[in-house]
């Protein structure tokens, strides 16, 4: 693809669905491994269970006591997800498992070729301002013709439909 007229940009809905799939394919398995490695020190699972039971019984105080979490293990989890995501982007030429299943991928916004390592890292770090701006960094996808998010703009990337 060299001409932007041939490109079909991936919209908010399919990108959101890909993110949900990646939660199950990437973040959940990484989270389980990190939890096991931490020996349960990452977060207080017992308090989560207690809060869930209280909420299911209709107790309005279910969220009064928040579980203790380890910032160190949370940071390890976030870095691990970032590394695994970048590995998938490289292995699947711009696609995580969720994007691969839905036939979309991340490309350079101008050349429509594979993204560089710098773009991958910039794009990943670009999620931070996208989230901190109350999700507006993601919602701009809806309003832009090229369906680019804030993290796409920062990394000079785009998400497009693939032919396979």
Buried (B, 14 or more C-beta within 10 A) or exposed (E): BEEEEEBEBBBBEBBEBBBEBBEEBBBEEBBEEBBEEBEEEBBBEEBEEBBEEBEEEEEEEBEEEEEEEBEEBBEBBBEBBBEBBBEBBEEBBBBBBBBBBBBBBBBBBEEBEBBEEEBBBBBBEBBEEBBEEEEEBBBBBEEBEBBBBBBBBBBBBBBBBBEE
